Amino acid sequence: MGWLMMTEIVAAIADDPLRNAIRAASVGADTIEIRIDLLDYPADSLHSLFKELNKSVRIPIIATNRINVEGGKFNGSEEERIEILLSVLEMVDSIDIELRTRSEYRDLVVHRAKNAGKRVIISYHDFSKTPDITAMQNIISECFDAGADIAKLAVTPHSYGDALSLLQLTLDCARAPAQVCIIGMGGYGVHTRVIAPIYGSALAYTSVGAATAPGQIGIRELRGMLDMLCPQV
């Protein structure tokens, strides 16, 4: 049957959220991620936006309000960032919170999400390098220790050797079994976005509208490549 049966194609949305969410669902996304920090939306309008998304898009929603040290663009205080993220909790299926969020805030988000029956993605992004494999294993373990249902690790390979270590890590984690999402960003990581699902990555992030990370692939393109590589699935 293969790993692809377990992989969700996630459309990361950074602009024109309603139109792009409808478009993403129509071209084959399994899930949408709304990047609150990248939207030009006042906080008091988010409730209406997510309510409309739930009516218009019949696929699961991940809410993310990315912290600055991990590539986010939220300009307010940390208290405001967490408050805004939690304000849409009841209208989404999953919450993404960064491992490097201050522990009291991260634990609050995890606790509230679990109590509401929501899936928790704990994420870690490194836009400068690929840590060694032991360091990456430790990061993933810390995500699960913090309460992750899915541990998401996105790093930046500077060689195909770095990319190969990511794929080995994905395969090792998937054998555990554990739900991980492992991504290589940038030029040397583009092919990992296609190959990692075959090795067991639970989520594959794609672009619709503006890309939210270096090297993202469009939904149709990713599905086409996966179908070509794994036609039996």
Protein Blocks (a to p, Z undefined) as FASTA:
>chain_A
ZZmlmpccddddfbhkllmmmmmmmnopabdcddfklpccdfklmmmmmmmmmmmpccdc
ddddddfklopabfbdfklmmmmmmmmmmmpfbdcddfklcfklmmmmmmmmmmnopacd
dddddfkbccdfklmmmmmmmmmmnopabdcdddddfbfklmmmmmmmmmmmmmmpccdd
dddedjklmmmmmmmmmnopabdcddehjafbehiacfklmmmmmmmmmmmZZ
